[in-house]
Amino acid sequence: MGQREEEWTFQLKCPECDREIEIPEDVISGEIVSCPDCGMDYEVKLGSDGKVSLGTAEIEGEDWGE
């Protein structure tokens, strides 16, 4: 049987409830992640130094042509 590669993740704390949020290794800047506890959505921000941080996600609602 072939080897199964495990996806590497790291964790950041949710700013709202302090729960650990798993961030995948291949995350891209602007990706949205959600806290499994409180359900808040956060936008992943990658700094020029490679540091990863979470910012409040700005979810745009559909205007449905109105």
C-alpha positions as CSV (number, residue, x, y, z in Angstrom):
1,M,0.0,0.0,0.0
2,G,1.2,3.5,-0.7
3,Q,2.1,6.0,1.9
4,R,-0.5,8.5,2.9
5,E,0.8,12.0,3.2
6,E,-0.6,13.9,6.2
7,E,-1.4,17.5,5.6
8,W,0.6,19.7,7.9
9,T,-1.4,22.3,9.9
10,F,-0.7,24.9,12.6
11,Q,-3.0,26.6,15.0
12,L,-3.9,30.2,15.8
13,K,-6.2,31.4,18.6
14,C,-9.6,32.7,17.7
15,P,-9.7,36.4,18.7
16,E,-13.4,36.0,19.8
17,C,-13.4,32.9,22.0
18,D,-9.7,31.9,22.3
19,R,-10.3,28.4,20.7
20,E,-7.5,27.0,18.5
21,I,-8.3,27.3,14.8
22,E,-6.4,24.9,12.5
23,I,-4.7,26.6,9.6
24,P,-3.5,24.3,6.7
25,E,0.1,24.6,5.5
26,D,-1.0,25.6,2.0
27,V,-3.2,28.5,3.2
28,I,-3.2,31.5,0.9
29,S,-3.7,35.2,1.8
30,G,-7.3,36.1,1.7
31,E,-8.6,32.6,2.5
32,I,-11.5,32.5,4.9
33,V,-11.3,30.2,8.0
34,S,-14.0,29.6,10.6
35,C,-13.7,29.0,14.3
36,P,-15.2,25.6,15.1
37,D,-16.5,26.9,18.4
38,C,-18.1,30.3,17.9
39,G,-18.5,30.2,14.1
40,M,-16.7,33.5,13.5
41,D,-15.1,33.9,10.0
42,Y,-11.6,35.3,9.7
43,E,-9.5,36.3,6.7
44,V,-6.0,34.8,6.7
45,K,-3.3,37.5,6.2
46,L,0.2,36.5,5.2
47,G,2.9,39.1,6.0
48,S,6.0,39.8,3.9
49,D,8.0,38.1,6.7
50,G,5.9,34.9,6.3
51,K,3.9,35.5,9.5
52,V,0.3,34.4,9.4
53,S,-2.4,36.4,11.2
54,L,-6.2,36.5,11.3
55,G,-8.3,39.5,10.4
56,T,-12.1,40.0,10.5
57,A,-13.6,38.6,7.3
58,E,-15.7,41.1,5.4
59,I,-18.4,38.9,3.8
60,E,-20.2,40.6,1.0
61,G,-23.9,39.8,0.6
62,E,-25.5,39.2,-2.8
63,D,-27.5,42.1,-4.1
64,W,-29.4,39.9,-6.5
65,G,-29.4,42.7,-9.1
66,E,-31.2,45.2,-7.0
